[in-house]
Amino acid sequence: MKRFGLVLLLMCIVGSKKVPQRIVDSWINMVKPFQEVCGKTYGISSELARDVLINANPPNERSYQCYSSCIIREVGYLTHNRIFNITVLMEKVPFIPQELIRRCVPDAASDDDLCEKSYKNLNCLLQGMAED
């Protein structure tokens, strides 16, 4: 957990791109019912999850990867068959451009590891939404 704090501090110093507040707020409201369970299971605080989202730079750590997987499964974006449900994400977070969602899904879809698959997709979405 201390390592996450250090990574987060470095991200804030080095990176200046941010995800727009309307998207951050929409995402946080969508995942709020699942934050406690997923966060507790993988050791990710709601503060860390919010900061990572705002700064568009999730730590490439196994616990965060699996936390991402937990959240997107609970939201319904990742089905039980390990397939990304693009329609669910477009309905629940309409601020994310459809073309970005369609671009990010193939980048991660072939990955067999559910945690890595989820992390790659989330990272692609965050990088695509971040603005200077």
C-alpha positions in Angstrom: 0.0 0.0 0.0 2.9 2.4 0.7 4.2 1.6 -2.7 0.9 2.7 -4.2 1.2 6.0 -2.3 4.7 6.6 -3.7 3.6 5.7 -7.2 0.6 8.0 -6.9 2.8 10.9 -5.7 5.2 10.4 -8.6 2.3 10.3 -11.1 1.1 13.6 -9.7 4.5 15.2 -10.1 5.4 13.8 -13.5 2.0 13.7 -15.3 -0.2 16.7 -15.9 -3.0 15.0 -17.9 -6.3 14.6 -16.1 -9.6 12.9 -16.8 -12.4 15.5 -17.0 -14.3 15.9 -13.8 -17.7 15.0 -15.3 -16.3 11.6 -16.3 -14.6 11.1 -12.9 -17.9 11.9 -11.1 -19.9 9.7 -13.4 -17.5 6.7 -13.0 -17.3 7.1 -9.2 -21.1 7.2 -8.9 -21.4 4.1 -11.1 -18.8 2.0 -9.1 -19.8 3.3 -5.6 -21.9 0.2 -4.8 -18.9 -2.0 -5.5 -16.0 0.1 -4.2 -16.2 -1.3 -0.6 -16.2 -5.0 -1.6 -13.6 -4.7 -4.4 -11.5 -2.2 -2.5 -11.4 -4.3 0.6 -10.7 -7.5 -1.3 -7.7 -6.1 -3.2 -6.5 -3.4 -0.7 -7.4 -0.4 -2.8 -8.9 2.6 -0.9 -11.6 4.7 -2.4 -9.2 7.7 -2.2 -6.5 5.9 -4.2 -9.1 4.7 -6.8 -10.3 8.3 -7.2 -6.8 9.7 -7.5 -5.8 7.1 -10.1 -8.9 7.8 -12.1 -8.3 11.6 -12.0 -4.6 11.3 -13.0 -5.3 8.7 -15.7 -2.3 6.5 -14.6 -3.3 3.3 -12.8 -0.4 1.5 -11.1 0.7 -1.6 -13.0 0.4 -3.7 -9.8 -1.4 -7.0 -9.5 -3.7 -5.8 -6.7 -4.8 -2.8 -8.8 -5.2 -5.0 -11.9 -7.5 -7.4 -10.0 -9.4 -4.5 -8.4 -10.1 -3.1 -11.9 -11.4 -6.5 -12.9 -13.6 -6.7 -9.9 -15.1 -3.3 -10.5 -15.8 -3.8 -14.2 -17.3 -7.3 -13.6 -19.6 -5.9 -11.0 -20.7 -3.0 -13.2 -21.5 -5.5 -16.0 -18.9 -4.3 -18.4 -17.1 -7.6 -18.4 -19.3 -10.6 -18.7 -19.0 -14.0 -17.1 -17.7 -15.2 -20.5 -14.8 -12.7 -20.2 -16.1 -10.5 -23.0 -16.3 -6.7 -22.8 -20.0 -5.6 -23.1 -19.5 -2.3 -24.9 -23.2 -1.4 -24.7 -23.1 -1.5 -20.9 -20.2 1.0 -20.7 -21.8 3.3 -23.3 -25.1 3.3 -21.4 -23.5 3.8 -17.9 -20.8 6.3 -18.8 -22.1 8.2 -21.9 -19.3 10.7 -21.6 -16.7 8.2 -22.9 -16.6 8.5 -26.7 -17.9 5.3 -28.4 -14.9 5.3 -30.8 -12.5 5.2 -27.7 -14.4 2.3 -26.2 -14.3 0.4 -29.5 -10.6 1.1 -29.9 -9.7 -0.1 -26.4 -11.7 -3.3 -26.3 -9.6 -5.1 -29.0 -6.3 -4.1 -27.3 -7.2 -6.1 -24.2 -9.8 -8.6 -25.5 -7.3 -11.4 -26.4 -5.6 -11.4 -22.9 -6.3 -14.6 -21.0 -5.5 -13.2 -17.6 -8.7 -11.5 -16.4 -6.9 -9.0 -14.1 -4.4 -7.9 -16.9 -7.2 -7.8 -19.5 -9.2 -5.4 -17.3 -6.2 -3.3 -16.4 -5.2 -2.9 -20.1 -8.7 -1.9 -21.0 -9.0 0.6 -18.1 -5.6 2.1 -18.9 -6.5 2.5 -22.5 -9.8 4.2 -21.6 -8.1 6.5 -19.1 -5.3 7.5 -21.5 -7.8 8.2 -24.2 -10.0 10.5 -21.9 -7.1 12.4 -20.2 -6.7 16.0 -21.2 -3.9 18.5 -20.7 
